[in-house]
């Protein structure tokens, strides 16, 4: 069973800083989860695959893509408020492939010629847009020049994380910029799915337990403690990451 999760501290709930990850399930639900395993539903399951989750900089709006096969693959860009209210589709690009937040109300979106899962397959991208999520206004813009990332920067740009797929245990290694030192964590079966919490302390990744089922884990890069967030290994996880 696959996992596709996103990681970011959410800005809702009674304790905004308590949520360390946001993820989607195989049934199409969107949830936030805390370090203690407490969950909060953002979007209820609707049996539609979701991917490319990304919080606005102020973490009040979550953007995501829904994939449907009717009878061919189509992708639609949606946004929802952090409390689960005001779910809405943003009209514009027919096949939104890459997007990122420019500010708290503006999304930069690239449109693909056809359905693809290769973010840096630039030959499939033809146009770029800026979308105002508050009113849905769409404006064509110049496409950005992108390079394939070599790792995963923390939000404060003081740590660079990556997985070492050549090692049997697949550790996650972190370069600490200030000291130019590196530390590796025994994150077994990290599966190259890595993201940071906004406070730059925790790495959340997709791993497997002894029963070979996926779970979300969090690494405290200060103490080295690894916590299983979902614990039961039978979550219907379908993880995607927002970086």
Secondary structure by P-SEA (a helix, b strand, c coil): ccccccccccccccccccccccccccccccccccccbbbbbccccccccccbbbbccccccccbbbbbccccbbbbbbbbcccccccccccccccccbbbbccccbbbbbbbcccccccccccccccccccccccbbbbbbbbbbbccccccccccccbbbbbccccccbbbbbbbccccbbbbccccccccbbbbcccccbbbbbbcccccbbbbbbbcccccccccccccccccccccccc
